[in-house]
């Protein structure tokens, strides 16, 4: 199980840096604040730079002068200034610390280096371009590049189980899925199929008792099933971001991605 660890700045210094970064959107009169962008193409030294399979650079600009980024594994966050047509990051950067396999770890370091190089930025409608001396990243507003999928009728596959501050990614999660249709939910724990009733409210779902098949599960399959059934109990808030679904309770939750 991998724990999410956040490195936090001291309160005074963090507030100072936030004050310096509140000019998001001033460059060229364009506004980045409140928008999220996903990469569409990357060139480095004049040649295409491929990313790991099924990953993109994701940049999110908040309305209070901060930027967060992700390139497929860890997420980072800091203050940002966009004056003079360049992105200038704050000195204190908070980052998650999940173990990343293969090229994903290298992508974390690479995108961080690009952003720390104070790239020039240009926004044209939904298209954002960042450029340094050697690298150009073209991005598209997430609402255009990856509209939120519907909660109903989508087959959602489990990717992560969150317990407190810990996020786990285990073999067998890819076999877990669920689909909601109105007041019914069907799915699989990876070992047994399940079905049941679900009540709906704005931003919230409430699962009733789930009926499952009676196949005996052992080892990892039993562990995963227990996590899934525990995570699908009672009142949960939900949020859809493109092709991802987050279900959250007071002490944890489940993350899913849509099966394409």
C-alpha positions in Angstrom: 0.0 0.0 0.0 1.4 3.4 -1.0 0.9 6.4 1.2 0.3 9.9 -0.2 2.7 12.2 1.6 2.4 15.9 1.3 5.3 18.3 2.0 3.9 21.5 3.3 5.5 24.9 3.6 5.3 26.9 6.8 2.1 28.9 7.1 3.8 32.3 6.9 5.9 31.5 3.9 3.0 29.8 2.1 0.8 32.8 2.5 3.5 35.1 1.2 4.0 33.0 -1.9 0.3 32.9 -2.5 0.1 36.6 -2.5 2.8 36.7 -5.1 1.0 34.3 -7.3 -2.4 35.9 -7.5 -2.0 37.3 -11.0 -3.0 34.2 -12.8 -4.4 35.2 -16.2 -2.8 38.6 -16.5 -0.4 37.6 -19.3 -1.7 39.1 -22.5 -5.1 39.7 -21.0 -6.0 36.0 -21.2 -7.2 34.1 -18.2 -5.9 30.7 -17.1 -7.6 30.9 -13.6 -10.2 28.2 -12.9 -9.2 26.1 -16.0 -7.7 22.6 -16.5 -5.7 21.7 -19.6 -4.5 18.3 -21.0 -1.6 17.8 -23.3 -2.2 17.0 -27.0 1.4 17.0 -28.3 4.9 17.5 -27.0 8.1 18.3 -28.9 11.6 18.3 -27.4 14.7 19.5 -29.3 12.5 19.6 -32.4 11.3 16.0 -32.1 8.1 14.4 -30.7 8.5 13.4 -27.1 6.3 10.4 -26.3 4.7 9.9 -22.9 4.0 6.6 -21.2 1.0 4.8 -22.5 -2.4 6.2 -21.4 -0.8 9.3 -19.8 -1.1 13.0 -20.4 0.3 16.2 -18.8 -2.4 17.8 -16.8 -2.3 21.4 -15.6 -4.9 23.0 -13.3 -4.9 26.7 -12.5 -7.0 27.7 -9.5 -8.7 31.0 -9.0 -6.5 31.9 -6.0 -3.2 31.9 -7.7 -2.0 28.2 -7.6 -1.1 25.6 -10.2 -1.2 21.8 -9.8 0.2 19.3 -12.3 0.4 15.6 -13.0 2.0 13.5 -15.7 0.6 10.1 -14.9 1.7 9.4 -11.4 2.4 12.0 -8.6 0.7 15.4 -8.3 2.3 18.6 -7.3 1.0 22.0 -6.3 2.4 25.5 -5.7 1.7 29.1 -6.2 2.2 30.6 -9.7 2.7 33.9 -11.4 1.8 34.4 -15.0 3.0 37.9 -15.5 5.2 38.9 -18.5 3.9 35.9 -20.4 5.8 33.3 -18.3 4.8 30.8 -15.7 6.9 31.3 -12.5 6.4 28.8 -9.8 6.6 29.4 -6.0 9.6 28.2 -4.0 7.6 25.8 -1.9 6.1 22.8 -3.8 3.8 20.2 -2.3 3.9 16.8 -3.9 2.4 13.4 -3.4 4.9 10.6 -2.9 3.5 7.4 -4.5 5.9 4.8 -6.0 5.7 5.0 -9.7 6.9 2.2 -12.0 9.0 2.5 -15.1 8.8 5.7 -17.2 6.2 7.3 -14.9 8.8 8.2 -12.4 10.9 9.9 -15.0 7.9 11.9 -16.3 7.3 13.4 -12.8 10.9 14.8 -12.9 10.6 15.9 -16.5 7.4 17.9 -16.2 8.6 19.5 -13.0 11.8 20.6 -14.7 9.9 22.1 -17.6 7.6 24.1 -15.3 10.6 25.3 -13.2 12.3 26.6 -16.3 9.7 29.4 -16.4 8.1 28.5 -19.7 6.5 31.1 -21.9 2.7 30.6 -22.3 0.2 31.6 -24.9 -3.6 31.0 -24.7 -5.8 31.0 -27.8 -9.3 30.1 -26.8 -9.2 26.5 -25.6 -5.6 26.0 -26.7 -2.6 26.6 -24.4 1.0 26.4 -25.5 4.0 26.3 -23.1 7.5 26.7 -24.5 11.0 26.7 -23.2 14.2 26.8 -25.1 14.0 23.1 -25.9 10.4 22.0 -25.2 7.0 22.9 -26.5 3.8 21.5 -24.9 0.5 22.0 -26.6 -2.6 21.5 -24.4 -6.4 21.7 -24.7 -9.0 22.8 -22.2 -10.2 19.6 -20.4 -13.9 20.5 -21.0 -13.1 20.3 -24.8 -10.5 17.6 -24.8 -12.3 15.2 -22.4 -15.9 16.1 -21.4 -17.2 14.5 -18.3 -18.8 11.1 -18.9 -22.3 10.3 -17.7 -22.6 8.6 -14.3 -25.3 6.3 -15.7 -24.6 3.7 -18.3 -20.8 3.9 -18.0 -18.8 0.8 -17.1 -16.4 2.0 -14.3 -13.3 0.0 -13.5 -11.6 0.3 -10.1 -8.2 1.8 -10.1 -7.6 3.0 -6.5 -8.8 2.3 -2.9 -8.3 5.3 -0.5 -8.2 4.7 3.2 -7.5 7.8 5.3 -4.2 9.2 3.8 -3.3 6.0 2.0 -4.0 5.1 -1.6 -3.6 1.5 -2.7 -3.2 0.1 -6.2 -3.4 -3.7 -6.2 -3.3 -6.5 -8.8 -6.9 -7.5 -9.4 -8.4 -4.0 -9.3 -8.8 -4.1 -13.0 -11.4 -6.9 -12.7 -13.6 -4.8 -10.4 -16.3 -2.8 -12.2 -19.7 -1.2 -11.6 -22.5 0.3 -13.7 -25.3 2.5 -12.4 -28.6 2.8 -14.2 -31.2 4.9 -12.4 -31.9 3.2 -9.1 -29.9 0.1 -9.8 -26.3 -0.8 -9.6 -24.6 -3.9 -11.0 -21.0 -4.9 -11.1 -18.3 -7.3 -10.0 -15.9 -7.5 -7.0 -13.4 -9.2 -9.2 -14.5 -12.5 -7.7 -18.3 -12.3 -7.4 -21.0 -10.4 -9.3 -23.2 -8.0 -7.3 -26.4 -6.0 -7.7 -28.5 -3.7 -5.6 -30.4 -0.4 -5.2 -28.9 3.0 -5.1 -30.6 6.3 -4.2 -29.5 9.6 -5.8 -29.1 13.2 -4.7 -27.1 16.1 -6.1 -23.4 15.0 -5.9 -24.3 12.0 -3.7 -25.3 8.3 -4.0 -26.5 6.0 -1.3 -26.0 2.3 -1.8 -28.4 -0.2 -0.2 -27.4 -3.7 0.7 -25.7 -5.4 -2.2 -26.6 -9.0 -3.2 -23.6 -11.0 -4.4 -23.1 -14.4 -5.9 -21.5 -17.0 -3.6 -18.3 -18.0 -5.3 -15.5 -18.7 -2.7 -12.8 -16.1 -2.9 -9.3 -16.6 -1.5 -6.1 -14.6 -1.1 -5.8 -11.3 -2.9 -9.3 -11.8 -4.5 -10.9 -12.0 -1.1 -9.0 -8.9 0.1 -10.1 -6.9 -2.9 -13.7 -8.0 -2.6 -13.7 -6.9 1.1 -12.4 -3.5 0.2 -14.9 -3.0 -2.6 -18.0 -4.1 -0.6 -16.9 -1.9 2.3 -16.4 1.0 0.0 -19.8 0.7 -1.5 -21.8 1.2 1.7 -24.0 4.0 2.8 -23.8 7.6 1.8 -21.0 8.6 -0.6 -20.3 11.8 -2.5 -19.3 11.4 -6.1 -17.3 13.5 -8.6 -16.8 12.8 -12.3 -13.7 14.3 -13.9 -13.6 13.4 -17.6 -13.3 9.6 -17.6 -12.7 9.2 -13.8 -15.2 8.7 -11.0 -14.4 9.3 -7.4 -16.6 7.9 -4.6 -15.9 9.2 -1.1 -17.0 8.6 2.4 -15.8 10.3 5.6 -12.8 7.8 5.9 -11.9 6.9 2.4 -13.2 6.0 -1.0 -12.9 4.3 -4.4 -11.5 5.7 -7.6 -12.7 4.3 -11.0 -11.9 5.0 -14.6 -14.3 4.4 -17.5 -13.6 1.4 -19.7 -13.3 2.6 -23.3 
